[in-house]
């Protein structure tokens, strides 16, 4: 989380098959509270789903050595972090896997491997990763937050992860984002 920014959220998860659903539900609730536009919420939920699914797939179950050292090894962990910096929404997923993401050409007959292409398309290439210590990595993606005219009415977009949830878009968030922009020289690449 970038110090001084009010909009930030983190969720720690066990890297189990249920993690992507929990991450989407959490992200949906947080993004609703931040009053982001319908398009940003939809794109962010897609990114959350892809990054969390990759973390579960690549981090996987505890290895044989962990099973030998412990009777019941703990599930490996991953975490979802959401934050707003300047006029960008960042989504980051940290996991314990050493396997680094690779953006590959899409093969028509491939059953997997389209997630990073989708993320690259949604973010106009504003994504990346960092190795973390002592092991693992953080994969992040940044979505530009469009600044609409001040609004007082609520949007009616239903959140797919939370039936009945409504995404609001009053102007208070946009005013705060403008304040951040005017006080900070950060760019999206400065805050992965």
N, C-alpha and C positions, 0 to 999 in steps of 0.2 A: 504494500500500500504506500502511496506517495504521501509523505508527511504533510499535514495541513489540509488535506482534501477530505471533505465531509462525507462524500459518497464512496463507500467501500464496504465490501462484504467478503467473508471467507467461510467456506464449508469444508470440513475434513470428512473424508469418506473412506470406508474399506473398499479396496479394489475388487468388488464382487459384481456379478451381472446386474444387480439392482442399482448400482451406483449412478448410471446415466439418468435413470428415472428420478432419483432423489435430487441429482444436480439440476435437472430441468425444472423440477417443482420449486426448488429453492431460488433458482435464477428468475423464474417467472414472478414469484412473490416480491423479490428484491426490485426487479425492473419495474414492476407495477408501482411500487412505492416511490420510485424515482421519476415517475411520470414521463417515461420515454415514449417516442412515437411508435405506432403499430409496426412499421417496417423495421425499426431498430430492434424491437422486442423479438419479432419473428426471426430475423437474421441472428441475433444473439443466442436464441434458444437452439438454433441449428448448430451454431459453433460450439455451444456448451455440450450438446449431444455428441458431436463428432470428436471433440477433444477428450471428453470423459470416456467414451467408448474405446478410443485408442489407448488411453491410460489403462483401462481394465484389460484390454486385449494383450498389451505388451508387458504389463507388470505381472499379470497372471498370479497363479497360486504360488505359495512358498516352494522353494526348490528342495531337492533331496537332502542337501546338507542341513537346511533348516529343520527338516523333519527328523533327521538323525540327532540334532542337538537339543531338540525340545519335544516333549510329548505331544503338545498341541500348539504348533507355531501360530503366531498371530497373523491375521490377514495383512497383506501389504496395504499401504495407505496411499491415497492420492488426495489432492485438495483442489477445490475450485475457488478462484478469487475473481471478483468483479470490482472494478473501480472506474471512476470517471476522472479524467485529468484533461484540463483544457477543454476542447470540444470533442473528446474521444471517449468512447466506452471501451474498456479493455476487459477481455476474458482471458484468464490464464488457468491452466491445469498443470499441477506439479505431480510427478509420480516418481517411483523408485527405480524405474527401468533405465538402463544405460543405452538402450536403443534410441538413436536420434531420428527424428522425422525426416523423410526425404520426399520431396515433391517429384513425382514421376509422371511421365506421359500416361494418359489413360488408354488402356487396351480395351477394345470392344468386348472381348470375351472374359475379361477379368471380373471376378466376383467381389473383390475388395480393392482398396487403393484409391477411391475417388474422394475420400474425406478431405484431404489436404487441398485437392484441386477445388473443391467446393468452398472451403475456407478462403483460399487465395482469391477466388472470384468474388465472394461476398465482401471481402475487405480491401479489394483492389491491391492485393499483394502486401498489405500491412500486417504481416504475421512473422513469427520467428520463434526461436528457442534459445535457451541458455542452459548450460550444464549447472547442476547444483551440487553443493558439498554436503555430506561426504560422497553421496551417490545420487544418481537420478538426473532429472531435467525438469524444466518448466517450459511449456509450449504456450505461447500467447498469441492473441489476435486483437487488432484494434478496429473498431467500427466508428466512422465519423458520425457525429450526432448532428443532424440537420437542425438549424435553428429557425423554427417557424415563427410567424408573427405571434405576438402575445395572444394566448387563447384563454378563454374562461370556461368553455364548454368541455365536457368529457368525451373522450373517444369511446367507441363501443366495441372495440376489438376484444374478443374473448380469448383468454389465455388457454392454449391447448393443454398445458400441463396442469391447469387448475380449472376445471369446468366452472363456469359462472363468474370467474375472475374478470374484472374489467380493467383495462389499461387506461389510466387517466393521462391527460396531457395539458394541464394548466401551465401558465407561464412562469411559475415560481422557479422551476429548475433551470429554465433557459436564462433567467436573470442571474442566477448564481453562477452558471457556466460562463456567462459573459464577464462576471466579476473575476473569476479565475483566469480567464483569457487576458484580461487587462493587467493583472498583477503578476503574470508568469510568462517567462520566455521559453517554457518547455515546449517541445515539439513531440509528436507521437513517437518518433524514433528515440527520443531521450528517456522515455518512460516505459520500457518493455516490462 
